[in-house]
Amino acid sequence: MCDTLILHDTSGKPLVFGKNSDRHPEEPQTMVYCAPRHPGSAIIRESVDYSDKGYAFLLSKPSWMAGGEMGINSQGLAIGNEAVFSRFKADESGVLGMDILRAALSACASANEAVDFITSFVEKHAQGGNGAYKGKLVYSNSFLATDHEEAYVIETAGNRWAWRKAMVADAISNTYCIEDDYKRLDNQTRKEIAPVNERAACSDESDPGRKGARNSWKRHVEDRKYLLFTKGEQRRSASLAGLMRAAALASGAGLSAPAQSSSEAALASLVAILRSHENGAKPGALFGGMKNLCMHSGIYPKSATTSSMAVEYLPGGAIVWYTGASYPCLSLYKPAILWGSRFYSIWKSLADEARAEVGYSYWQSRANWAKRPGVRSLSSQEAFVQSRDEAQKSIIAIARQAFDALSKEKAPPERVLSVYAGEVSAIVGEWEDRWAE
């Protein structure tokens, strides 16, 4: 189970985006770099292809699949996906939502293009497949796609779909959230819940030529029995509450605050939400907390936050923050910079897929540490939280300096950033060593 969040600035443009990926606690996941390619036809599997535009992207990738849980491409398009469960069943032999996400990152330059790509894809190709690392879980997908200018919520149910623009503070989880506020629907569902005057050739569901009452997409497609297990509605409510508090704080700070200081405050709020355990069982409990944004596994259910990522949009680029490890409450977010359509690491080198084992090895080492007695309850201890937050604050300051340096220095970016990367690596290493004792 997962959660994806977005917060816009006071001008209505995306400010920060984030996602927690909740999967089997033994499933490694790491951030990989997918280099630019020559545009052309790409194959997901036999009889399923698409037009790959060749955009480079970062992808948070579970070890056993080609696709990813979340990512951002060189054009600034970021996407996260969620498992959702519909009465219009997904296909057991269909395409994984993570593969659709990867394809969209490689093929789309904007969030608007991602809407068209994803909706067209699910109409043409069956989605589903077994998305579980162990056992079996077949589902449809929802997506939150954003770029520097706008963000969209896209929900699917088999080959059906709906989308709307994201709200100022918005979140998706393992529950449908589009009600009668959809902007567009697939043709079949449109006839069923948003009757139209065919002669009017309505371009969207809000056009005055539409006839009939607008009914809820969520009520029409959702299989609600799964919500007893996923707790998606509770986690989405917790996300929205945290985001609204963050929006209020940003507004209270003044509309004339510099963009960078606004994004720094928003990033701190977003990370705090992704690390939170305010909605259910505390870390270390015998039974896992499916209501928590930062999910810890227990005897039941076998689900945990195995990776976390945030994107902070800044003028001219973005800073990508990722844990590379399970349990964001026990991890530091490490930075990579998107600048001039290129990615630069401000920690360890970004590993391409051929060298992904380096990232999976780091993930496993942190997972082994988290299994030690008492470790998963560290985030309830004041000394640990204080040291984590101080280290994170230092890393954020260094990443800010590195981002600013790219716009001012004339030397090659790799040379400019090497010193900053060394500083971040030292902070991460010292902090992890301190709590590994």
Secondary structure, 3 states (H helix, E strand, C coil): CEEEEEEECCCCCEEEEEEEEEECCCCCEEEEEECCCCCEEEEEECCEEEEECCCCEEEEEECCCCCCCEEEECCCCEEEEEEECECCCCECCCECHHHHHHHHHHHCCCHHHHHHHHHHHHHHCCEECCCCCCCCCCCEEEEEEECCCCEEEEEEECCEEEEEECCCEEEECCCCCCCCCCCEECHHHHHHHCCCCHHHCCCCCCCCCCCCCCCCHHHHHECHHHHHHHCHHHHHHHHHHHHHHHHHHHHHCCCCCCHHHHHHHHHHHHHHHHCCCCCCCCCCCCCCCCCCCCCCCCCCCCCEEEEEEEEEEECCEEEEEECCCCCHHHCCCEEEEEECCEEEECCCCCCEHHHCHHHHHHHHHHHHHHCCCCHHHHHHCHHHHHHHHHHHHHHHHHHHHHHHHHHHCCCCHHHHHHHHHHHHHHHHHHHHHHHHC
